[in-house]
């Protein structure tokens, strides 16, 4: 656990009872030992080996006095030793050059930064302001030329390496990659991956490949306007989606995603709605991460367009196209992690509420959260199609809201079991809402519709109430809701 603590830092406690965490520590330890052995092999061990071979050669191989040397044999042995030395060198050098290519990708992105970017000192308290620009326009950065020269030098080294005749020959000797069965790579690169890798959860995690994935994701961020301004508002949902999609190709991240989630759950004391084994056995993180990226990217754009990311807007400023709402809520059930997060946050929030609207919500025991999310998304999209905004709702424009509801299809209004049970809870008096005491609700009332297959045979009380409500709103559009009485409704 001491080895793991070096990697995780003092802020995260190491749980020695967590088998997955200990397995990760063992894998990392083996990886470090392989690196140490490789370094020793190409330095101390190789030197000792040559000395031993030289001594043995002096002792065993003796040339008779006056005998001629076997030049052909010597040439063959020397040629083989030379070829082997070159190939062994190519293993390490080829891997290093491959890593350097990834580094050059990021450096090339940094090179595109404007030469007028400058650095200035700002008060500590201002650094934490979202939207604060850490770059000023008064002091020109002096290291831009050095960065450009470094990129040029590295690019020249890579070009000369690739044009080498021995490298060209080695590149033609290919094999199936131990990382990806569908990819062919040069043999010396595959051997480099064999050395600079470790195995975890039946996955081979290779240093060269992981650095390639991280550099690709880093390039997306480096080319973002965010790097010029240090302002989160200059990030885009498309960039977030792209980063998540790229990171899904990282075997290091996908193999350890369930462990990271479990550690976060323990750290923030969150109760999961599923058994923890579900995180390890039932979620494909290679497909999960891109789905999470699409959802996060869409939410980011919505909040950013309303100014909430920069702290200049409010919830009432949120405006979303109906089709975007449907697309967002329809994509959520496709993500296991999103549904787990929704249930883990929403259920305790509702169940622990003692006052307000959340206290009125009744969660059915057989609720299917995937269906609920889609149904709520359809309802929100239908409301948006009536040009009702959050500002209309927050400012108390009752007539606009009611008119919008009257135009929405009844099936859409009744699509959510969660909202249906909440209405039943309110109308039956179980929610304790004042103003409904005059209602006398029979105990044997049928709230829900009856169907024969897909054919509606008997409308339930909720449907009848909704249809009546819609007709009522149409007839009382000129009424003053501040003076509305039961006599007006009855009329």
C-alpha angles and dihedrals in degrees: 000000000000090000091051092048089059089059098039099040131222095291093072120059116222113234105209090191092064105097094195091053092048090048089054090050091051092050093049090048091053090048092053091048090052090053092048091048092049092052091048092046094056091045123023102012094046091049092049090047093054092048091051092048090049092051093047090048091053092049102042107025108065124170116219116240110271095007117138121241118253096239095180092053091046091050092051093048092044092047092049092049090049093049091048092049091050093047093049089049090050091054093062098030093048092052092047092050090049089053090046090056089058091048090050090054090061093040090052088053090051089050090064090064111112116263090228094066109122140186125229137174117252132181113276093239091057094054091073095055110112107235095025111139112224091193122083130189100232108075119050115220111246099200098065092092090049091052091050091050091049091054091049092048093048092047090051092051091050092048093050091048093051092048092054112115094225091050089051091054092047092049089059092059101082137173138177110283115249087216098051121022091203095057130080117212134174112276094240091053091050090051090050088053089050090057099038097048143076134203125242130166090352090304124118107223110199123194095218094051094045092050088051092055093046092048090051091051090045091052090059090056093042091055092048121104085238090077090058096048107022084223116136089210088070092063116095134213090239090059091050090050091049093051093050091047092051093045089054086071091061110101089196092059098039092047093050099035094098090048092050090049091049092050091049090050091053093044095052094035096237122166112224120218089220135053112269091240086069089068091057103036110029108039123080101209093190089068095028098062095057090050091051088048092055091051095045091045092052093047091047092054092048093050093040093052088053091051094244094123091057093041093240100104139055138224090262089063093064112116122175133174113245093238090052090052092052092046092050096048092041090055094052097074089054089066116072092194093052092051091047089050093048093050094042091053104031100047098053090042092054097039094048095048114108100176139028131032095316090061089060094055116105116202111211113228091231097044116148105213094198090059091044094055092051092046093050090048091052090050094049090047091050090052091049089052087062089058092247113150132195086250090061090052096044094048092052099246091165099173093053091050094046093047089052092051091049090059095051120099112259092230089058092049090051096041096100119074089196093058092041093054090046091054090048090049091053098042094046090054094241091117091060093231113163119235099044097078091105091064116099107203118191114231092227096052117139106227098177133063122258118226137193099208102309094336118104107231103167124019114223126230093261092057091047091050092049093050090048091047092052091050090047093053090051091054099043100046090124097050124112106237092202091065098030113136136184089256089061090051092047091050 
